[in-house]
Amino acid sequence: MLGGFFRMVSGMQVVTMRDVGMMPGLFMAPAGVVFGRFFVMAGRMFMVLRRFCMMFCALLTHRAFEG
């Protein structure tokens, strides 16, 4: 029953400690994408808030000139 499991384990490649050093390089590309998209999202959110402020100020000044 466990013969297939032991054959699979014996066929696995042993990872040496120097091969593990490659792993941080693999995380750099996704981290760059995440940070890049965060800055795009933050810029768009700033633009939306700035437009909201402009509309709100225009509404207040419009009401002030009616009376």
N, C-alpha and C positions, 0 to 999 in steps of 0.2 A: 504494500500500500504506500509506503513512504519511499519506495525505490525511485519513482518519478521526481519526487522532491529532492532527493539526494543527487540525482543526475543533474537536475537544474542548478543546484547549489555548486556542484563541482564544475559545471560549465561556465559559471559566472566569472567575469574578469576581476582580478584583484586591483583595487584602486590604491596607488601609492600616495604618499603624503605630498609629493611634488605635483601630482595631477590635480589635487584639490585646490591648489593655488590659482587655477584657471577660473574657478567659479565666480569670484568677485567681478571679473571682466564680463561675464555673461549677464550680470545684474546692472551694468552701467547703461546699456542701451535702453532697457525699459524704464530705468530711473530718469533718463534724459527725456523720454517721451512723456512721462507723467509730469515732470516739472514744467516742460514746455506747454503742455495743455493747461496746467494750472495757471500759468501766467496769461495765457489767452483768455481763459475763463474770468480771471480777475480783471483783466482789461475791459472785457465786455460788460462785466458787472459794474465797473466804475463808470462806463459810458451810460448805462441805463440809469444809474443813480444821478448822474449829472443832468441828464435830460429830465428826470423826474423833478429835480430841484428847480430847473428852469421853468417847467410847466407850473409848479406850485407857486413860484414867485410871480409868474405872469398872472395867475389866477388872483393872487392877493392884490396886485397893483391894479388889476382890472376892476375889482370890487371897490377899491379905494377911489377910483375916478368916477364911479357911477353916482355916488352920493353927493 
